[in-house]
Structures are given as C-alpha cells and as structure tokens.
C-alpha cells in the first residue's frame, strides 16, 4: 500500500517572501500617509496665514479711511483664536520713471504694501505684497 501525499501547503520560503512583499507595501503606505499628514498641516497653516493676511489688509483699508488716512500700528498680534500669530506691515513708496511728457495730478502716493504673518511658536513667516494708493490726508 502506498500513501499518497496530496497535501498542498506553502513552504517556509514562500511565506517569508510574501511577508517581505507585504512589509514593503505597508511601509510605502505608511510613508505616503505621513506625507499626506505633513501636507495637510502645511496647507492648513498656509490657509490660516492667508486668511489672516486678508483680514489685516481689510482692517488696514478700513482704518486708513476712517482715521483720516493715518496708518494703524505696523506690528501687532491677533486675538483669540489666533493669538499664536502676529503681523508686520511694511510700506515703501513706489518709484516711478520720469514723466516729463505727461502731466499727472499728484494728490497721493502709491506704496508697496507687504504684510507678513508670523507664527510665533514655530518661527514661520508668510508674506504677501501688493500696491496701495494713499491719497494726501485731507486738511
């Protein structure tokens, strides 16, 4: 009598190879997961900073108009829930080329306006630059 051994099973080598392939796949998935978390954190901070820059610009525009074109403080902190952020405003006049051929009514100045939002706990800075026209203050 002969006994036939028809049991089909995986060998130890096949199991080890499968485990190596699975571990490589899991490590790739884990790294991509870490990258996604990093990207979401960065984009969240950037979105918050852009919203705060927009708020500073809007507040600046309103304060200039309602306070006889006087500038507000150029450095300040935000209120709750953004107390970990602060901002700086830099104004510098725009230099124009000579306009000898043209007559220009000059009743104000054009400035480069740079608003920087600083995240105090991580020392990150987000900036935006635009132009702003400030008329001469009415007398």
Buried (B, 14 or more C-beta within 10 A) or exposed (E): EEEEEEEEEEEEEEEEEEEEEEEEEEEEEEEEEEEEEEEEEEEEBEEBBEEBBEBBBEEBEEBBEEEEBEEEEEEEEBEEEBEEBBBBBEBEEEEEEEEEEEEEEEEEEEBBBBBBBBBEEEEBEBBBEEEBEBEEEEE
